[in-house]
Amino acid sequence: MPILKWFRTEGPPRAFVVYKPITTIGRALGNDVAIPGHGLAETHVQVLFDGRDFNLEEVDKQAEILVNGKKKRRSRLVHGDRLTLGDVEIGFSMFDEPQKLTRNPTSPGADGTAEDQLVSETQLRQWNVTNQQLAGLRKLYEFSEKLMTMKEIDPLLESMLDAVIEVTGAEKGLILLSDDAFLGASKPPDAQQPASDDGPAGPPGLRVRASRNVKREVIVETSGAISDSIVRKVVETGRPVIVSDALSDSQFKTSESVLALRLSSVMCAPLVSQGDVQGVLYVGNDRVKGLFDRAQLDVLSIFASQASLILQNALLLSALRADKEKLVAELKDKRFGEIIGACPSMLEVFRKLQKVATTDISVLITGETGTGKELIAREIHRRSNRVSGPFVVINCGAIPENLIESELFGHVRGAFTGAIASRPGKFQEANGGTLFLDEIGELPLNLQVKLLRALQERVVFRVGDSKPEKVDIRVVAATNRVLEEEIRAGRFREDLYYRLNVVNIFLPPLRERADDVLIIARALLSKHATELGAHVRGFTPQALAAIKKGSWPGNIRQLENRIKKALVLCDKSLLGPEDLDLGKEAENPILPLEKAKEEFQRKYVLEILERNNGNRTQTARDLGVDPRTIFRYLEREANPPPAGGGKAADE
């Protein structure tokens, strides 16, 4: 139970148990902790327990309060904190500290009878055991506090050993762990090879991860410090073992390792995770005077069981950091700015982007929705000579038709109802930088004429004004529509298309990017797991297969949303297909071989026909088939592509 210890100027310290939700401290006798002292107010401070933490708060605003030498008005108390209230020194401890008992022959009831002596001896042992267990719990608490600041595993293990050696009175201690301790299933017994005492490994298949002596130094040569027979028994049984006097023990006195090491006393406790022994905590004494007893084994067992949980979390965090570093290394060669990709089609995108970025020519980015067109536009701006200028985005499909002209070119006061002040448009805001026209295919025809003039002359007119304004901008446009079809349908101006489409960058859909989808999925998982505080480490093999097979009509945006949802709802360390809503129905349907062959041929014929601008004769010649074959495929299409090249070209 927590205590407040008042360090008096004369005599031993006096302890006050903190057992109430609110404990007051002051000079007045009505306080829970009443202490006479100069500079101490009637009620100086109070200690509040909120169910988890003990918090110190001021009561008298004029009172002087120091916590560990620093002025405070309120503070969360931790074990070992030193409080200075006026001239009064008080220590805070999370654990009560019962005093060791010794028999006093002159005390009442200790008249030397056998019964009184037995009671006194029993009490003495019980209190000393309690003190030892309490010391072990205190060290475990301190070890847990250190874990919060330690990021590396090896210093953490050494800190654990120092605490164990101190609380058990051992001369040396070692931690032996399997290679996959706390991170995966343990190896089967037949796969573990025993090692001798003169090797770096302990039995069976365990390796020394940390070793310390009583001077808090690393043991340089650990091969002569371990008894493989004792460790083997702990691993096989999963129970702690104490050998108070190894050379006299009936079970181990004939063991070669015990005889060779001339061990006096040994304790060994298992480190267990999910029912499997992942390692052992091993301490030893070579002094006859330092033989271990059962109470010390109980302390070691408690420490080992709690340390197993702490180590499991620490090693899991270490594995997550290693996975993140590995992912960063993998992405280093597959990242182009904020864009991830290594497939041939994306490498071609990066090649084009690098060449056009340093120029001022217009770029048209095409591709399905969610493929990352705005990322490409931002990367063009970042690599251009206009990087110090603004990057302005306008979504042409998200603004009402009657407001889009004002958004693009600005307006003057009184230009229309509600125009109470002059305001610049996106063209003026982007002056000296880049203007990104997203969803340009949604722009109304009447505004396409004005946009074309602004692009040609680099001059704009605000709504309601006749004064021209020069602008120095670079225009990057994007659309998920096929603008050639929009031109044929009369919904997009051909002259504007050629003005925007100086260089075309086509972004392939996610389903056509081979292994890129897996790299992107891992990168998104790492990014959003950190943002959302999720403990998910990765994907199951089944999830990776489903991600790769998925059609992803929403492309990267859809994949990102699925991963975010899974991170919020999943309670496991690995995401499965069901967490990403990727059941069997998400996979492409299995077709009979003939039907699949026919579907492939149809798509291939249409692709070659598109390359030849609709010229049937040239397409038949390229494919090595009769032109009637091409016509046969076109007859089955609901909307066949128009013929190109004129009549003579198809004859």
C-alpha positions as CSV (number, residue, x, y, z in Angstrom):
1,M,0.0,0.0,0.0
2,P,1.4,3.5,-0.8
3,I,3.0,5.5,2.0
4,L,4.2,9.0,2.8
5,K,7.4,8.9,4.8
6,W,8.1,12.1,6.9
7,F,11.9,12.5,7.5
8,R,12.1,14.0,10.9
9,T,15.1,16.1,12.0
10,E,15.5,13.9,15.0
11,G,14.7,10.2,15.2
12,P,13.7,7.7,12.6
13,P,11.3,8.6,9.7
14,R,7.6,8.3,10.4
15,A,5.4,6.6,7.8
16,F,1.7,7.4,7.0
17,V,-0.3,5.0,4.9
18,V,-2.3,6.5,2.0
19,Y,-5.5,4.6,2.0
20,K,-8.2,7.3,1.3
21,P,-9.2,8.8,-2.1
22,I,-8.2,12.2,-0.7
23,T,-5.4,12.6,1.8
24,T,-4.7,16.0,3.2
25,I,-1.3,17.2,4.5
26,G,-0.7,20.2,6.8
27,R,0.0,21.6,10.2
28,A,-3.6,21.4,11.5
29,L,-4.4,18.4,13.6
30,G,-7.5,17.7,11.5
31,N,-5.4,16.7,8.5
32,D,-4.9,13.0,7.5
33,V,-1.2,13.7,7.8
34,A,-0.6,16.2,10.5
35,I,3.0,17.4,10.7
36,P,4.4,20.3,12.8
37,G,6.8,22.4,10.8
38,H,7.8,25.9,9.9
39,G,6.5,27.1,6.5
40,L,3.8,24.4,6.5
41,A,0.2,25.8,6.0
42,E,-2.8,24.7,8.0
43,T,-3.7,22.5,5.1
44,H,-0.8,22.6,2.7
45,V,-1.5,20.1,-0.1
46,Q,-3.7,17.1,-0.8
47,V,-3.0,13.7,-2.5
48,L,-5.9,12.6,-4.8
49,F,-6.2,9.0,-6.1
50,D,-8.2,8.8,-9.4
51,G,-8.3,5.1,-9.6
52,R,-5.0,4.8,-11.4
53,D,-2.6,7.6,-10.3
54,F,-1.8,9.5,-7.2
55,N,-1.8,13.3,-7.9
56,L,-0.5,16.0,-5.6
57,E,-2.5,19.3,-5.7
58,E,-2.0,22.5,-3.8
59,V,-4.7,23.7,-1.2
60,D,-3.0,26.9,0.1
61,K,-2.1,29.1,-2.9
62,Q,0.7,30.7,-0.8
63,A,2.2,27.4,0.1
64,E,5.7,26.4,-1.1
65,I,5.8,23.0,-2.9
66,L,8.8,21.3,-4.4
67,V,8.7,17.9,-6.1
68,N,12.2,16.5,-6.6
69,G,13.6,20.0,-6.2
70,K,11.3,21.7,-8.8
71,K,8.5,24.1,-8.0
72,K,5.1,22.6,-8.7
73,R,1.5,23.4,-8.1
74,R,0.2,19.9,-9.1
75,S,2.1,16.8,-10.1
76,R,1.5,13.0,-10.7
77,L,3.4,11.1,-8.0
78,V,5.6,8.2,-8.9
79,H,7.5,5.8,-6.7
80,G,10.5,7.5,-5.1
81,D,9.3,11.1,-5.4
82,R,10.7,13.6,-2.8
83,L,8.4,16.3,-1.6
84,T,9.5,19.5,0.1
85,L,6.6,21.4,1.9
86,G,8.0,24.4,3.6
87,D,10.9,22.9,5.6
88,V,9.3,19.5,5.8
89,E,10.8,16.6,3.7
90,I,8.4,13.8,2.7
91,G,9.0,10.8,0.5
92,F,6.4,9.0,-1.6
93,S,6.6,5.2,-2.0
94,M,4.2,2.9,-3.9
95,F,4.9,0.1,-1.4
96,D,4.7,-0.2,2.3
97,E,8.0,-1.1,4.0
98,P,7.5,-3.4,7.0
99,Q,10.6,-3.6,9.3
100,K,12.6,-6.8,9.7
101,L,11.8,-8.6,12.9
102,T,14.4,-9.8,15.4
103,R,13.6,-11.6,18.6
104,N,14.0,-9.6,21.8
105,P,14.6,-11.9,24.8
106,T,13.6,-9.1,27.2
107,S,10.2,-8.4,25.5
108,P,7.0,-9.6,27.1
109,G,6.0,-13.1,26.1
110,A,9.5,-14.0,25.1
111,D,10.4,-15.9,28.3
112,G,12.4,-18.5,26.6
113,T,9.7,-21.3,26.4
114,A,9.8,-23.5,23.4
115,E,6.3,-22.3,22.3
116,D,7.2,-18.7,22.5
117,Q,10.5,-19.3,20.7
118,L,8.6,-21.2,17.9
119,V,6.1,-18.4,17.4
120,S,8.9,-15.8,17.3
121,E,10.9,-17.8,14.8
122,T,7.8,-18.3,12.6
123,Q,7.0,-14.6,12.7
124,L,10.6,-13.7,11.9
125,R,10.7,-15.9,8.8
126,Q,7.3,-14.7,7.6
127,W,8.2,-11.0,7.9
128,N,11.6,-11.5,6.3
129,V,9.9,-13.4,3.3
130,T,7.4,-10.6,3.0
131,N,10.2,-8.0,2.9
132,Q,12.0,-10.0,0.2
133,Q,8.8,-10.3,-1.9
134,L,8.1,-6.7,-1.4
135,A,11.6,-5.8,-2.6
136,G,11.0,-7.9,-5.7
137,L,7.7,-6.2,-6.5
138,R,9.4,-2.8,-6.0
139,K,12.2,-3.7,-8.4
140,L,9.6,-5.0,-10.9
141,Y,7.7,-1.7,-10.7
142,E,11.0,0.2,-11.2
143,F,11.8,-2.0,-14.2
144,S,8.4,-1.4,-15.7
145,E,8.9,2.4,-15.4
146,K,12.3,2.1,-17.2
147,L,10.6,0.2,-20.0
148,M,8.7,3.4,-21.0
149,T,12.0,5.2,-21.8
150,M,14.0,2.3,-23.3
151,K,13.7,1.6,-27.0
152,E,16.5,-1.0,-27.4
153,I,16.1,-4.6,-26.2
154,D,19.7,-5.2,-25.0
155,P,19.7,-2.4,-22.4
156,L,16.3,-3.5,-21.3
157,L,17.5,-7.1,-20.7
158,E,20.5,-5.9,-18.8
159,S,18.4,-3.6,-16.6
160,M,16.2,-6.6,-15.8
161,L,19.2,-8.7,-14.8
162,D,20.5,-6.0,-12.6
163,A,17.2,-5.8,-10.7
164,V,17.0,-9.6,-10.4
165,I,20.5,-9.9,-9.1
166,E,19.9,-7.2,-6.5
167,V,16.6,-8.6,-5.2
168,T,17.8,-12.2,-5.0
169,G,21.3,-11.6,-3.8
170,A,22.8,-13.6,-6.7
171,E,26.4,-13.2,-8.0
172,K,25.5,-13.5,-11.6
173,G,22.5,-13.7,-13.9
174,L,21.7,-14.6,-17.5
175,I,18.8,-14.4,-19.8
176,L,18.5,-17.1,-22.5
177,L,16.0,-16.7,-25.3
178,S,15.2,-18.6,-28.5
179,D,15.8,-16.9,-31.8
180,D,12.0,-16.3,-32.3
181,A,11.2,-15.6,-28.7
182,F,7.8,-13.9,-28.1
183,L,7.4,-13.2,-31.9
184,G,6.3,-16.6,-33.3
185,A,5.6,-20.2,-32.5
186,S,8.3,-22.0,-30.7
187,K,10.3,-24.6,-32.5
188,P,9.4,-28.2,-32.1
189,P,11.6,-30.2,-29.7
190,D,13.1,-32.4,-32.5
191,A,14.2,-29.2,-34.4
192,Q,16.2,-27.9,-31.4
193,Q,19.8,-28.9,-31.2
194,P,21.3,-29.1,-27.7
195,A,24.5,-27.1,-27.2
196,S,27.3,-27.8,-24.8
197,D,28.4,-25.6,-22.0
198,D,31.4,-24.3,-23.9
199,G,29.4,-22.8,-26.7
200,P,27.6,-19.5,-27.0
201,A,24.2,-21.2,-26.9
202,G,22.3,-22.8,-24.0
203,P,20.2,-25.9,-24.1
204,P,18.0,-26.6,-26.0
205,G,18.3,-24.1,-28.8
206,L,18.5,-21.1,-26.5
207,R,21.1,-18.4,-26.8
208,V,22.4,-16.0,-24.2
209,R,20.8,-12.6,-24.9
210,A,22.1,-10.8,-21.8
211,S,24.5,-11.6,-18.9
212,R,25.4,-9.5,-15.8
213,N,27.3,-9.9,-12.6
214,V,26.8,-8.3,-9.1
215,K,29.0,-5.3,-10.2
216,R,26.6,-4.6,-13.0
217,E,29.2,-5.6,-15.6
218,V,28.7,-7.8,-18.7
219,I,30.0,-11.4,-18.2
220,V,32.6,-11.7,-21.0
221,E,32.7,-15.5,-21.1
222,T,29.3,-17.0,-20.5
223,S,30.1,-20.6,-21.6
224,G,31.3,-21.4,-18.1
225,A,28.3,-19.9,-16.3
226,I,25.4,-22.1,-17.4
227,S,24.3,-25.6,-16.3
228,D,22.6,-27.1,-19.4
229,S,21.0,-29.9,-17.3
230,I,19.2,-27.4,-15.0
231,V,18.1,-25.2,-17.9
232,R,16.9,-28.3,-19.9
233,K,14.7,-29.4,-17.0
234,V,13.1,-25.9,-16.8
235,V,12.5,-25.8,-20.6
236,E,11.0,-29.4,-20.6
237,T,8.7,-28.9,-17.5
238,G,8.0,-25.2,-17.8
239,R,8.4,-24.9,-14.0
240,P,11.0,-23.0,-12.0
241,V,13.9,-25.0,-10.4
242,I,16.0,-24.2,-7.3
243,V,19.1,-26.1,-6.4
244,S,20.2,-24.8,-3.1
245,D,23.4,-26.8,-3.0
246,A,24.0,-28.3,-6.4
247,L,27.0,-30.5,-5.4
248,S,24.9,-32.1,-2.7
249,D,21.6,-32.3,-4.7
250,S,20.5,-35.9,-5.3
251,Q,19.2,-35.1,-8.8
252,F,22.0,-32.8,-10.2
253,K,25.2,-33.8,-8.2
254,T,26.1,-36.3,-11.0
255,S,25.5,-33.8,-13.8
256,E,28.7,-33.1,-15.8
257,S,28.0,-29.4,-16.0
258,V,27.4,-29.1,-12.2
259,L,30.6,-31.0,-11.4
260,A,32.6,-29.0,-14.0
261,L,31.3,-25.6,-12.9
262,R,31.4,-26.6,-9.2
263,L,28.1,-24.7,-8.7
264,S,26.9,-24.0,-5.1
265,S,23.4,-22.6,-5.7
266,V,21.3,-22.0,-8.8
267,M,17.8,-20.7,-9.6
268,C,16.2,-20.9,-13.0
269,A,12.7,-19.7,-14.0
270,P,10.9,-20.0,-17.4
271,L,9.9,-17.0,-19.5
272,V,6.5,-18.2,-20.9
273,S,4.3,-16.7,-23.7
274,Q,1.0,-18.3,-24.6
275,G,1.9,-21.6,-22.8
276,D,5.3,-22.0,-24.6
277,V,8.6,-21.5,-23.0
278,Q,10.4,-18.8,-24.9
279,G,13.5,-18.6,-22.7
280,V,14.8,-18.8,-19.1
281,L,15.9,-16.4,-16.3
282,Y,19.0,-18.0,-14.7
283,V,20.8,-16.8,-11.6
284,G,23.6,-18.4,-9.6
285,N,25.9,-18.2,-6.6
286,D,29.3,-19.9,-6.2
287,R,29.5,-19.1,-2.5
288,V,28.4,-21.6,0.1
289,K,27.2,-18.7,2.3
290,G,24.9,-17.4,-0.4
291,L,22.6,-20.5,-0.9
292,F,19.2,-19.7,-2.3
293,D,16.0,-20.6,-0.5
294,R,12.4,-21.2,-1.5
295,A,11.3,-17.6,-0.8
296,Q,13.9,-16.3,-3.2
297,L,12.6,-18.7,-5.9
298,D,9.0,-17.3,-5.4
299,V,10.3,-13.8,-5.9
300,L,12.2,-14.9,-9.1
301,S,9.1,-16.7,-10.4
302,I,6.9,-13.6,-9.9
303,F,9.6,-11.5,-11.6
304,A,9.9,-13.9,-14.5
305,S,6.2,-14.1,-15.1
306,Q,5.7,-10.4,-15.2
307,A,8.9,-9.8,-17.1
308,S,7.6,-12.2,-19.8
309,L,4.7,-9.9,-20.5
310,I,7.0,-6.8,-20.5
311,L,9.5,-8.5,-22.8
312,Q,6.8,-9.7,-25.2
313,N,5.6,-6.1,-25.7
314,A,9.2,-4.8,-26.0
315,L,10.2,-7.4,-28.6
316,L,7.0,-6.8,-30.5
317,L,7.8,-3.1,-30.6
318,S,11.3,-3.9,-31.7
319,A,10.0,-6.1,-34.5
320,L,7.6,-3.3,-35.6
321,R,10.5,-0.9,-35.8
322,A,12.5,-3.4,-37.8
323,D,9.6,-4.0,-40.2
324,K,9.2,-0.2,-40.6
325,E,13.0,0.2,-41.3
326,K,12.8,-2.7,-43.8
327,L,9.8,-1.1,-45.5
328,V,11.5,2.3,-45.7
329,A,14.6,0.6,-47.3
330,E,12.4,-1.2,-49.8
331,L,10.6,2.0,-50.7
332,K,13.8,3.9,-51.2
333,D,14.3,2.6,-54.7
334,K,10.6,2.4,-55.5
335,R,9.5,5.9,-54.5
336,F,9.4,9.0,-56.6
337,G,8.8,11.8,-54.2
338,E,5.4,10.8,-52.6
339,I,4.6,8.4,-55.4
340,I,5.3,4.7,-55.0
341,G,5.8,2.4,-58.0
342,A,8.3,0.1,-59.7
343,C,6.3,-1.5,-62.5
344,P,7.3,-0.6,-66.1
345,S,4.3,1.6,-66.7
346,M,5.0,3.7,-63.6
347,L,8.7,3.9,-64.5
348,E,7.7,5.4,-67.8
349,V,5.5,7.9,-65.9
350,F,8.5,8.9,-63.7
351,R,10.7,9.3,-66.8
352,K,8.2,11.7,-68.5
353,L,7.6,13.6,-65.2
354,Q,11.3,14.2,-64.7
355,K,11.7,15.6,-68.2
356,V,8.6,17.9,-68.3
357,A,8.9,19.2,-64.7
358,T,11.7,21.7,-65.4
359,T,9.8,23.2,-68.3
360,D,6.7,25.4,-68.4
361,I,4.7,23.4,-71.0
362,S,1.1,22.3,-70.1
363,V,0.6,18.7,-68.9
364,L,-2.6,16.6,-69.1
365,I,-2.8,13.8,-66.6
366,T,-5.3,11.0,-67.4
367,G,-6.3,7.9,-65.7
368,E,-9.1,6.3,-63.6
369,T,-10.4,7.9,-60.4
370,G,-8.2,7.3,-57.4
371,T,-4.9,6.6,-59.3
372,G,-3.1,9.6,-57.8
373,K,-3.4,12.3,-60.4
374,E,-3.1,15.1,-57.9
375,L,0.1,13.6,-56.4
376,I,1.7,13.6,-59.9
377,A,0.6,17.3,-60.3
378,R,2.2,18.2,-57.0
379,E,5.4,16.3,-57.9
380,I,5.6,18.2,-61.2
381,H,5.3,21.5,-59.2
382,R,7.9,20.4,-56.6
383,R,10.5,19.5,-59.2
384,S,9.8,22.7,-61.3
385,N,11.5,26.1,-61.2
386,R,8.2,27.4,-59.7
387,V,8.6,25.4,-56.5
388,S,8.8,28.6,-54.4
389,G,5.5,29.8,-55.9
390,P,2.0,28.6,-54.9
391,F,0.3,25.4,-56.0
392,V,-3.4,26.1,-56.4
393,V,-6.0,23.4,-56.9
394,I,-9.5,23.9,-58.4
395,N,-11.9,21.0,-58.9
396,C,-13.9,22.0,-62.0
397,G,-16.6,19.4,-61.2
398,A,-17.3,20.5,-57.7
399,I,-18.2,24.1,-58.3
400,P,-21.7,25.2,-59.5
401,E,-21.7,26.4,-63.2
402,N,-22.8,29.9,-62.2
403,L,-19.9,30.4,-59.8
404,I,-17.0,28.7,-61.6
405,E,-16.1,31.7,-63.8
406,S,-15.8,33.8,-60.6
407,E,-13.7,31.1,-59.0
408,L,-11.3,30.9,-62.0
409,F,-10.9,34.6,-62.8
410,G,-12.2,36.5,-59.8
411,H,-14.8,39.3,-59.7
412,V,-15.1,42.9,-58.8
413,R,-17.5,44.5,-56.2
414,G,-21.1,44.6,-57.5
415,A,-20.5,42.2,-60.4
416,F,-23.4,40.1,-59.3
417,T,-25.8,39.8,-56.4
418,G,-23.8,39.0,-53.2
419,A,-20.5,40.4,-54.6
420,I,-19.9,42.8,-51.8
421,A,-16.2,43.0,-52.3
422,S,-13.6,42.4,-55.1
423,R,-11.9,39.0,-54.9
424,P,-9.1,37.5,-57.0
425,G,-9.7,34.1,-58.7
426,K,-7.5,31.0,-58.8
427,F,-5.6,32.3,-61.8
428,Q,-4.4,35.4,-59.8
429,E,-3.7,33.3,-56.7
430,A,-1.5,30.9,-58.7
431,N,0.6,33.8,-60.2
432,G,4.2,32.7,-60.2
433,G,3.3,29.1,-59.5
434,T,1.2,26.2,-60.8
435,L,-2.6,26.0,-61.3
436,F,-4.0,22.5,-61.2
437,L,-7.3,22.1,-63.0
438,D,-8.7,18.8,-61.7
439,E,-11.6,17.1,-63.5
440,I,-11.2,19.4,-66.5
441,G,-13.6,17.2,-68.5
442,E,-16.5,18.5,-66.3
443,L,-15.9,22.2,-67.3
444,P,-19.0,23.7,-69.2
445,L,-18.5,24.5,-72.9
446,N,-19.1,28.2,-72.5
447,L,-16.3,28.5,-70.0
448,Q,-14.0,26.4,-72.1
449,V,-13.7,29.3,-74.6
450,K,-12.7,31.7,-71.8
451,L,-10.2,29.2,-70.4
452,L,-8.7,28.7,-73.8
453,R,-8.2,32.5,-74.3
454,A,-6.6,32.8,-70.8
455,L,-4.2,30.0,-71.6
456,Q,-3.2,31.4,-74.9
457,E,-2.7,35.0,-73.9
458,R,-1.9,34.6,-70.2
459,V,-4.4,37.4,-69.6
460,V,-7.6,37.2,-67.5
461,F,-10.6,39.4,-66.9
462,R,-12.5,39.5,-63.6
463,V,-16.2,39.1,-63.8
464,G,-17.7,42.6,-64.1
465,D,-14.5,44.2,-65.1
466,S,-12.9,45.0,-68.5
467,K,-9.4,45.6,-67.2
468,P,-7.0,42.8,-68.3
469,E,-4.7,41.2,-65.7
470,K,-1.5,39.4,-66.7
471,V,-0.7,36.1,-65.0
472,D,2.4,34.1,-65.0
473,I,1.3,30.5,-64.4
474,R,1.9,26.9,-65.4
475,V,-1.3,24.9,-66.0
476,V,-1.5,21.2,-65.2
477,A,-4.9,19.5,-65.9
478,A,-6.3,16.1,-65.0
479,T,-9.4,14.1,-65.9
480,N,-10.7,10.6,-65.6
481,R,-12.7,10.9,-68.8
482,V,-11.5,10.0,-72.3
483,L,-11.4,13.5,-73.8
484,E,-11.2,12.2,-77.4
485,E,-14.7,10.6,-76.9
486,E,-15.9,13.9,-75.3
487,I,-14.7,15.8,-78.4
488,R,-16.5,13.4,-80.7
489,A,-19.7,13.8,-78.6
490,G,-19.4,17.6,-78.7
491,R,-18.9,18.0,-75.0
492,F,-15.3,19.2,-75.1
493,R,-13.5,21.7,-77.4
494,E,-10.8,20.2,-79.6
495,D,-8.7,23.4,-79.6
496,L,-8.7,23.5,-75.7
497,Y,-7.7,19.8,-75.7
498,Y,-4.6,20.4,-77.8
499,R,-3.7,23.5,-75.7
500,L,-3.8,21.4,-72.5
501,N,-2.5,18.1,-73.9
502,V,1.1,19.2,-74.9
503,V,2.4,16.2,-72.9
504,N,0.1,13.5,-71.7
505,I,0.9,11.4,-68.6
506,F,-1.4,8.3,-68.3
507,L,-1.6,6.7,-64.9
508,P,-2.4,2.9,-65.1
509,P,-5.1,1.5,-62.8
510,L,-3.9,-0.3,-59.7
511,R,-5.0,-3.7,-61.0
512,E,-2.5,-3.4,-63.9
513,R,0.5,-2.5,-61.7
514,A,1.6,-6.0,-60.8
515,D,3.4,-6.1,-57.4
516,D,3.1,-2.3,-56.9
517,V,-0.2,-2.9,-55.2
518,L,1.5,-4.9,-52.4
519,I,4.1,-2.3,-51.9
520,I,1.5,0.5,-51.7
521,A,-0.6,-1.6,-49.3
522,R,2.3,-2.1,-46.9
523,A,3.2,1.6,-47.1
524,L,-0.4,2.7,-46.4
525,L,-0.6,0.2,-43.5
526,S,2.6,1.5,-41.9
527,K,1.5,5.1,-42.3
528,H,-2.1,4.8,-40.9
529,A,-1.2,2.3,-38.2
530,T,1.0,5.0,-36.6
531,E,-1.6,7.7,-37.1
532,L,-4.5,5.6,-35.7
533,G,-2.4,4.0,-32.9
534,A,-3.2,0.5,-34.1
535,H,-1.1,-2.6,-33.2
536,V,-1.4,-4.3,-36.5
537,R,1.9,-5.5,-37.9
538,G,1.0,-6.5,-41.4
539,F,-1.1,-8.7,-43.7
540,T,-1.6,-12.5,-43.7
541,P,-0.5,-14.4,-46.8
542,Q,-4.1,-14.8,-47.8
543,A,-4.8,-11.1,-47.5
544,L,-1.8,-10.3,-49.7
545,A,-3.0,-12.8,-52.4
546,A,-6.5,-11.3,-52.2
547,I,-5.1,-7.7,-52.5
548,K,-3.1,-8.7,-55.6
549,K,-6.1,-10.4,-57.2
550,G,-8.6,-7.6,-56.5
551,S,-9.9,-5.5,-59.3
552,W,-9.9,-2.3,-57.2
553,P,-12.2,-0.1,-59.3
554,G,-11.5,2.8,-56.9
555,N,-7.8,2.2,-57.2
556,I,-5.5,3.6,-54.5
557,R,-8.2,5.6,-52.8
558,Q,-10.4,2.5,-52.4
559,L,-7.4,0.5,-51.1
560,E,-6.5,3.2,-48.6
561,N,-10.1,3.4,-47.2
562,R,-10.3,-0.4,-46.8
563,I,-7.0,-0.4,-44.9
564,K,-8.1,2.5,-42.6
565,K,-11.4,0.7,-41.8
566,A,-9.6,-2.6,-41.1
567,L,-7.1,-0.9,-38.7
568,V,-9.9,0.7,-36.7
569,L,-12.0,-2.5,-36.4
570,C,-9.4,-5.3,-36.4
571,D,-8.2,-6.8,-33.0
572,K,-5.6,-9.0,-34.5
573,S,-1.9,-8.3,-35.3
574,L,-2.3,-9.3,-38.9
575,L,-5.1,-8.2,-41.3
576,G,-6.9,-11.0,-43.2
577,P,-9.0,-10.9,-46.4
578,E,-12.2,-10.7,-44.3
579,D,-10.9,-7.5,-42.6
580,L,-10.4,-5.9,-46.0
581,D,-13.8,-7.1,-47.3
582,L,-11.9,-9.2,-49.9
583,G,-13.9,-12.5,-49.9
584,K,-14.0,-14.9,-52.8
585,E,-16.6,-12.6,-54.5
586,A,-13.9,-9.9,-54.8
587,E,-11.8,-12.1,-57.1
588,N,-12.2,-12.2,-60.8
589,P,-14.7,-15.0,-61.8
590,I,-13.3,-18.2,-63.2
591,L,-14.3,-18.7,-66.9
592,P,-14.2,-21.8,-69.1
593,L,-11.0,-21.9,-71.1
594,E,-12.7,-21.2,-74.4
595,K,-14.6,-18.3,-73.1
596,A,-11.5,-16.8,-71.4
597,K,-9.6,-17.2,-74.7
598,E,-12.4,-15.5,-76.6
599,E,-12.5,-12.6,-74.1
600,F,-8.7,-12.0,-74.4
601,Q,-8.9,-12.0,-78.2
602,R,-11.7,-9.5,-78.2
603,K,-9.9,-7.1,-75.9
604,Y,-6.6,-7.5,-77.8
605,V,-8.3,-6.8,-81.2
606,L,-9.9,-3.6,-79.8
607,E,-6.6,-2.5,-78.3
608,I,-4.8,-2.9,-81.7
609,L,-7.7,-1.2,-83.5
610,E,-7.3,1.8,-81.1
611,R,-3.6,2.0,-81.8
612,N,-4.4,2.1,-85.6
613,N,-6.9,4.9,-85.1
614,G,-9.8,2.6,-86.1
615,N,-8.2,1.4,-89.4
616,R,-9.6,-2.1,-89.8
617,T,-7.4,-3.1,-92.8
618,Q,-4.2,-2.1,-91.0
619,T,-5.3,-3.9,-87.8
620,A,-6.0,-7.1,-89.8
621,R,-2.6,-6.8,-91.4
622,D,-0.8,-6.3,-88.0
623,L,-2.6,-9.3,-86.5
624,G,-2.1,-11.5,-89.6
625,V,-5.8,-12.3,-90.0
626,D,-8.5,-11.7,-92.7
627,P,-10.2,-8.2,-92.4
628,R,-13.5,-10.1,-92.0
629,T,-12.3,-11.4,-88.7
630,I,-12.0,-7.8,-87.4
631,F,-15.5,-6.9,-88.7
632,R,-16.8,-10.0,-87.0
633,Y,-15.5,-8.8,-83.6
634,L,-16.8,-5.3,-84.2
635,E,-20.3,-6.6,-85.0
636,R,-20.6,-8.0,-81.4
637,E,-19.7,-4.7,-79.8
638,A,-22.5,-2.5,-78.5
639,N,-20.5,0.7,-79.2
640,P,-17.9,-0.2,-81.8
641,P,-15.0,2.4,-82.3
642,P,-15.5,4.5,-85.4
643,A,-13.6,3.7,-88.6
644,G,-10.5,5.7,-89.2
645,G,-8.3,6.4,-92.2
646,G,-11.1,6.9,-94.7
647,K,-12.7,4.4,-97.1
648,A,-9.6,3.8,-99.1
649,A,-7.8,2.9,-96.0
650,D,-10.1,0.1,-95.2
651,E,-10.2,-1.3,-98.8
